[in-house]
Amino acid sequence: MNRDQKTMPDVPNPDYVGAVCEIWFTVNYAAYHLAYTRVYLQTRSMQTLVEKLRLDEQSIKDQGQVDLIICRSHLASFFWQLDHVFEALDIAIKRGQKDYPNERFFYSQEQALKKIRETPIPKEIAAYRNEGHTIPAIIGQKWEEKGGKFLHHFLPSLQGHEPKDSIDLNELLHTYFEYVANVWREFVPEPLRGQFPRSFSFPVTVPFFFLGELPKELDSVPQLSIVLEAYDKPFSSAAPADIPADKQNPKSAL
């Protein structure tokens, strides 16, 4: 079979059924990111007024910032994976049309997916995916007008979409996840559809400042810390060293 040389030669192109089944992993990835988002929303950095956080010692600020980064990055990845489910379904359908050009089934599937993507939830997912990768701070905090008590998190309103500030973020994210998981299932042919589990379970690290209730056995659980550093290394001295001498000057390669 002729393959595009830009793709990985050792990975076979799946047929329609194989491609649709593989999207189960994308649904899993979304569930994984949602699990982390849920836990890290329950942290001090996510449920405390900024004015109070600014009074912390620097070491406390640094740990709180880690909780914040983990929460935001998983939320951004959650939306990315959900949106990718629709993209992957489209690719699978096009694969079916290519392999079986005379089968009307794949053209009806194409129209069904197109109609789904024009509904509010898929559009909102795409919008928040784009917004989250433009400005990571897309987690709003609802407070009592008097007393400053934290109420719930929410997604900010986006132009062209219904306001979401009155909806608890956890509730809304689960609605998005459940919707996408059920859309994907509609494209999985029987009897395979019933063979995929509906529940997802993942281990999650304990945040530095978790405000929720932990099981007793996790009160002093150790955490594995991975340290990454971006050293001060000038671009001009780092890049050419990795490029063969005859390739460094584009004109000399012509």
C-alpha positions in Angstrom: 0.0 0.0 0.0 1.3 3.4 -0.9 1.6 5.7 2.1 2.3 9.4 2.6 6.0 9.5 3.4 5.2 12.1 6.1 3.3 9.6 8.2 4.9 6.9 10.4 5.6 3.9 8.0 5.2 1.3 10.8 1.7 2.4 11.9 -1.0 0.9 9.6 -3.9 3.0 8.5 -7.0 1.7 10.3 -10.2 1.1 8.5 -13.4 3.0 9.6 -14.3 0.6 12.4 -10.7 0.5 13.7 -10.5 4.3 13.6 -13.7 4.8 15.4 -12.7 2.3 18.1 -9.3 4.1 18.6 -11.2 7.3 19.5 -12.1 5.6 22.7 -8.6 6.5 23.9 -9.3 10.1 23.1 -12.4 9.9 25.3 -10.3 8.4 28.0 -7.7 11.2 27.7 -10.5 13.7 28.2 -11.7 11.8 31.3 -8.2 11.8 32.7 -7.8 15.5 32.4 -11.3 16.0 33.8 -10.3 14.0 36.9 -7.3 16.2 37.6 -9.3 19.4 36.9 -11.9 18.3 39.5 -9.3 17.7 42.2 -7.2 20.8 41.6 -10.2 23.1 41.5 -10.5 22.1 45.2 -7.3 23.9 46.1 -6.5 27.1 48.1 -5.1 28.8 45.0 -8.4 28.2 43.2 -10.7 29.2 46.0 -9.0 32.1 47.7 -9.2 35.8 47.0 -6.1 37.1 45.2 -5.6 39.8 47.8 -5.1 37.1 50.5 -2.8 35.0 48.3 -0.5 38.0 47.8 0.1 38.0 51.6 1.6 34.5 51.5 5.3 33.9 51.9 7.1 33.2 48.7 7.5 29.4 49.3 3.7 29.2 49.8 3.1 31.2 46.7 5.3 28.9 44.7 3.4 25.8 45.8 0.1 27.4 45.3 1.2 28.4 41.8 1.9 24.7 41.0 -1.6 23.8 42.0 -2.9 26.6 39.7 -0.8 25.5 36.7 -1.8 21.9 37.0 -5.5 22.9 37.2 -5.3 25.2 34.2 -3.2 22.9 32.0 -5.6 19.9 32.6 -8.6 22.1 31.8 -7.0 23.2 28.5 -6.1 19.7 27.6 -9.6 18.5 28.5 -11.2 20.8 25.9 -8.5 19.9 23.4 -9.3 16.2 23.7 -13.1 16.7 23.6 -12.8 18.8 20.4 -10.5 16.2 18.9 -13.2 13.5 19.2 -15.2 15.4 16.5 -12.2 15.9 14.3 -11.2 12.2 14.7 -14.7 11.1 13.8 -14.6 13.2 10.7 -11.3 11.6 9.7 -12.7 8.1 10.3 -15.8 8.8 8.1 -13.6 10.1 5.3 -11.5 7.0 5.6 -14.7 4.9 5.1 -15.7 7.0 2.1 -12.3 6.4 0.5 -12.3 2.7 1.2 -16.0 2.2 0.2 -16.9 5.0 -2.2 -20.2 3.3 -3.1 -21.5 2.8 0.4 -24.1 5.5 1.3 -23.7 4.7 5.0 -20.6 6.8 5.2 -22.2 9.8 3.5 -25.2 9.7 5.9 -22.7 9.5 8.8 -20.9 12.6 7.4 -24.2 14.5 7.4 -25.1 13.3 10.9 -21.7 14.5 12.3 -22.0 17.8 10.4 -25.4 18.5 12.1 -24.1 17.6 15.5 -21.1 20.0 15.2 -23.5 22.8 14.4 -25.3 22.4 17.7 -24.4 24.6 20.8 -22.3 22.2 22.9 -19.7 21.2 20.2 -19.4 24.9 19.3 -18.9 25.8 22.9 -16.2 23.1 23.4 -14.3 24.4 20.3 -14.6 28.0 21.5 -13.3 27.2 25.0 -10.5 25.0 23.5 -9.3 28.0 21.5 -9.8 30.5 24.4 -7.9 28.2 26.8 -4.9 28.0 24.5 -4.9 31.8 23.9 -5.5 32.9 27.5 -5.1 30.1 30.1 -7.1 32.0 32.8 -10.5 30.8 31.7 -11.6 29.7 35.2 -14.0 32.2 36.8 -14.7 32.4 40.6 -18.1 33.2 42.0 -18.1 35.0 45.4 -20.8 36.1 47.7 -21.5 39.8 47.4 -21.3 40.3 51.1 -18.7 38.4 53.1 -16.6 37.3 50.1 -17.4 33.6 50.6 -16.4 31.4 47.6 -19.4 29.9 45.9 -18.3 28.0 42.7 -16.1 28.1 39.6 -17.5 28.9 36.2 -16.4 29.4 32.6 -16.3 33.0 31.3 -18.9 34.1 28.8 -17.8 34.2 25.2 -19.2 36.3 22.4 -21.8 34.3 20.5 -22.4 31.8 23.3 -24.8 31.6 26.2 -23.4 33.0 29.6 -22.1 30.3 31.9 -21.3 32.2 35.1 -24.4 30.8 36.9 -23.4 27.2 36.2 -21.0 25.3 38.5 -17.8 24.5 36.4 -17.7 20.8 37.5 -21.3 20.4 36.5 -20.7 22.0 33.1 -17.6 20.0 32.4 -19.3 16.8 33.1 -22.1 17.7 30.8 -19.6 18.4 28.0 -17.8 15.1 28.7 -20.9 13.0 28.8 -22.3 14.6 25.6 -19.1 13.9 23.7 -18.8 10.3 25.0 -22.4 9.6 23.9 -21.8 11.2 20.5 -18.8 9.0 19.9 -20.8 5.9 20.9 -23.4 6.7 18.3 -20.7 6.2 15.6 -19.5 2.9 17.0 -21.2 0.0 15.2 -22.8 -2.9 17.1 -21.9 -5.2 18.7 -18.7 -3.3 19.5 -20.5 -0.4 21.0 -21.6 -2.3 24.1 -18.1 -3.6 24.8 -16.6 -0.2 25.8 -16.8 0.7 29.5 -18.7 3.7 30.6 -16.7 4.4 33.7 -13.2 5.7 34.0 -10.8 5.7 37.0 -7.4 7.3 37.4 -4.9 7.9 40.2 -4.4 11.6 40.9 -1.6 13.3 42.8 -2.6 15.2 46.0 -2.3 19.0 45.5 -0.1 21.0 47.9 -3.1 22.8 49.3 -6.1 20.6 48.9 -9.3 21.9 50.6 -11.4 18.8 50.1 -11.6 15.8 52.4 -8.9 13.2 52.0 -9.0 9.6 53.1 -7.0 9.0 56.3 -4.5 6.9 54.5 -3.6 9.8 52.2 -3.0 12.4 54.9 0.7 12.1 54.6 1.1 10.5 51.2 4.5 11.3 49.6 4.6 12.9 46.2 7.0 12.2 43.4 8.5 15.6 42.3 10.0 16.0 38.8 12.2 19.0 38.3 12.7 20.5 34.8 14.9 23.4 34.1 15.3 25.7 31.0 18.9 26.8 31.3 20.1 30.2 30.1 21.5 29.1 26.7 21.7 31.6 23.8 19.9 30.6 20.7 22.7 31.6 18.4 25.3 29.3 20.0 22.9 26.3 20.5 21.2 25.9 17.1 24.1 25.6 14.6 25.9 23.0 16.6 23.1 20.5 15.8 23.1 21.3 12.0 25.7 19.8 9.7 28.2 22.3 8.4 27.1 21.9 4.7 23.5 22.5 5.7 24.0 25.7 7.8 24.1 28.0 4.8 21.0 27.4 2.7 22.6 28.8 -0.4 25.5 26.3 -0.2 23.0 23.4 -0.3 21.5 24.5 -3.6 
